[in-house]
């Protein structure tokens, strides 16, 4: 895909990987629709970019996907790419698990991707082109202690993405996942609040958000006859 003047929606765009993706795709000449909870952070980011609009909201709001699609069409006249990046991560032992928090994580990490995908895919199929990139994780390929629910959401993302990728084969619409290892972001905030170290503190020289952003652009810019359905990227020091 030639990214110049193409239009992308990015969820979870206000910081970390989402903000880095926005900056990289902006450099490639894309027009952006950015969403996250913090209106101020989104506004600050958009002010640094060439052509971006912001739509603050809760990613679990059932009405948000249609609002994002409508914004892209009304503002820029088209939509070409969706980056489903929003996500949270809780690590909890059975004895002190906050079930409501874990179920919210399921909604943010998986349900929101399903809603966003099924909202934009009819539009993509009708125009005969489009690309969805779903942010997965190394946790979508393995499991760990006390991260079972998080791992489950990422396994679900992998299965869902594979299924719709196969369904869309030959339609001109592509779907892929990116599976990062430890990235130095606020993803592990809830761990630190519980006095636990995040993976980014346990792995020397973790990935930076811009490393993952480069992966997104790499997938999008492949020639028309090439499809990279998943990209697994970890720090060079990672034992995974």
Secondary structure, 3 states (H helix, E strand, C coil): CCCCCCEEEEECCCCHHHHHHHHHHHHCCCEEEEECCCHHHHHHHHCCCCCEEECCCCCCCCCHHHHHHHHHHHHHCCCCEEEECCCCCCCCCHHHCCHHHHHHHHHHHHHHHHHHHHHHHHHHHHHCCEEEEEECCHHHCCCCCCCHHHHHHHHHHHHHHHHHHHHCCCCCEEEEEEEECCECCHHHHHHHHCCCCCHHHHCCCCECHHHHHHHHHHHHCCCCCCCCCEEEECCCCCCC
